[in-house]
Structure formats: structure tokens, C-alpha cells
Amino acid sequence: MTMEFINLLTRWGHVLFGITWIGMLYYFNFVQGGYFKQASAEGLADAKAKLAPSALWWFRWGAMWTFVTGIILLGMVHGYGQLNNYIVVGATMGTLMAANVWMVIWPAQKIALGIVEGGDKAAAGAKALLASRTNTLFSAPMLFGMFAGPHYPGYGYGTAVGGTGLIVALVIILALEVNGLKGKQGPMTTVKGVIGSSLALTAVMIGALNFL
């Protein structure tokens, strides 16, 4: 089996797992959250007991294997001398998103859904929601970075890593991650708000990497 075929299989797996992960992320933020607010007491209890835990299983393991295949790909890209600012930004966001899933969202959801006993369910639910909204915020610019890396002539493969634009982009990302852990939802309280914020962040990342 050639390295080219291994590279192809890894990319295929990365996209396949990523579809599973981000698809579940959008389901939670765009569909399930709204249903939970409108459901009857009986329907809500049943969904929390059966539907949400199953969805969270696919969510967290999709995130895990997207991250694992992403790390393998990152090593390949670096080895081929194809690392660039867009890939760095995309990989940074993807890594933070995967960390949010396993270290924030899943532990908090176990409390909020009553999978584990004890803890403040309301506080845990709010913590999980903010981290989930932050992941949704990151999703569009993260994906743009992963696509732009190999497919954006002049700014993708073959360009050097570094510069003011990359520093600004990384500072913005880290500031938003800190807010996602300790801050507020801000404009991300609604579905339209988080979608608009994600697209706006994509534009900011493009501007920083292209013009700074």
C-alpha cells in the first residue's frame, strides 16, 4: 500500500468522521435545542433519557476520530512541506472544538441529563450550551481553513507559516475559546445569531490571513 493511498484513506476517514461530528453539532444547536424548549414534560423526559445520550455517543466519538485522523493528516502535510497559515488556523480550531466536546460538553451533559448523580443540572446545561455554541461558531471558519489550505492559490500550499495575520487570527481564536469556557453567549443565543457569528468570524479570519 503506497503512502499516497494511505493519505487518501486518511483524508476520506477525516471527512467521514467530520460529517458525523459536525452534523450532530448542528443537530444539537439547530434542532434539538428548539425541540427541548417546546416539548411536553413527558416528551422532554423521554428525549433526555433515550435520544440525547445516543446522539451524544455519535457526537463525541465522531469528534474523537475526526481529531485522530486530523493529527495524522497534519503530520503528513508537515512532512510533505505543505503546512500553511490556513491549515494552522483550521487545525487549531478543530483541536479546541474536540477538546470542548470531551472536556466540557460531555462532562456537563452527563450532569444536565442525569446520567451521573449530583451537580447543578441548570449550571451544567448552561456550560454545555456555551461550549456547544462556541464549537458552532468555530465550525465555518475551521472548515474554510481546511479547504483553503490545499485549494487557495497564493495563500494555500507552498506559502510560509507565520506573520502578523496568523498571530492576530490565533489571538482571536483563543479569546473566543476563553469566552466559550467562562464568558457569555452574546449574539449566539439564537440559531440565526450563531450562524451569522460563524460566517462573520470566517470573514475576519480571511481578512486577517490575507491582508495583515
Helices and strands as residue ranges (DSSP letters): H 3-26, I 27-32, H 33-38, H 41-46, I 47-51, H 52-79, H 85-100, I 101-105, H 106-112, H 121-151, H 164-182, G 186-189, H 191-211
